[in-house]
Amino acid sequence: MRVLIAGAGWLGSAVARALAARGDEVVAVRRSAGRLRELEGPGIAGLPLDLGEPGAPDRLPDADAVVACQSASGDGAGPYRRAYLDVNRALLRRYRGAGLRALVYTGSTGVFGQRDGGDVDEETPPAPAGPGAEVLVEAERVLLEAAGAGAPACVLRLSGIYGPGRAWPVERVRAGALGLGPGDGAWMNLCHLDDAVAAVLAALDRGRPGRVYHASDAHPPRRRELVAWVAERLGIPPPAAARAYDGADRRIRAERSRAELGLALAFPSFREGVESLLAGERG
């Protein structure tokens, strides 16, 4: 396939490399031309372009499939609307009637703002807890309505991605930014970069239009469990949290998505993923 990566950041670049490795032709779009040069190589052509600029989608080449994994340039409803609503609408307009096989939008499990500690799955109605999350829910609605009108679009919600180059579960415990204290019984939901990439490719190949999928590991931990385990592996006392945690508390379930997409996790829990990161640190 010829696949357009709309937003070749950390995740998009990893998806581009995986697609090229299996023989697909990739056009990677990113605002920064300099960062694109680091990505370009066999099977990957870079296109420096700000997809939020007027007329930018008209410069996009024909493609067989699109991965919409653009990111916002800042926090808040304004940057979110530009990245996730305006760009997705532009992509849908650009490729309407163009014979597209698939359009995978990499959304976020941040659409779930529940704080009751319960389980949420692909069928659970979103409960946005802030303006940014409300935009993410609206972006999903745009994609799903387009699918209802015939677009080959699906939504892949990603939990907190970590991996080489973004080892935040280790770094936040090491720095004391993630610690024990009030609220540390809340669930954490993670997905290793390799499993996130595998989920994107599976959604491109086997995803069904109009479906919502989750990319999240199989064993979400409580915050205290992750902190204690990572601290033990680092050989440091578990840090104390500077303030009480007061955010979302829900456990993301993704069993249906894995079964439907035929996915086997390389890192079923944070333990395997963090261990691989620490092994990389040790060289």
Protein Blocks (a to p, Z undefined) as FASTA:
>chain_A
ZZddehiafklmmmmmmmmmnopacddddfblklmmmmgcghiacddddfkbghklmmpc
cdfbdcdfbdcfbecjklmmmmmmmmmmmmmmmmgonlpabdcddddfklpmcfnhpacd
fklccddfbfklmmmmmmmmmmmmmmmnopacdcddddddddehiamklmmmmnopaccd
ehilpccddddfklmmmmmmmmmmmpcehiacddddfbdcdfklmmmmmmmmnopacddd
fbdcdbddddddfklmmmmnopacfblbfklmmmmmmmmmnZZ
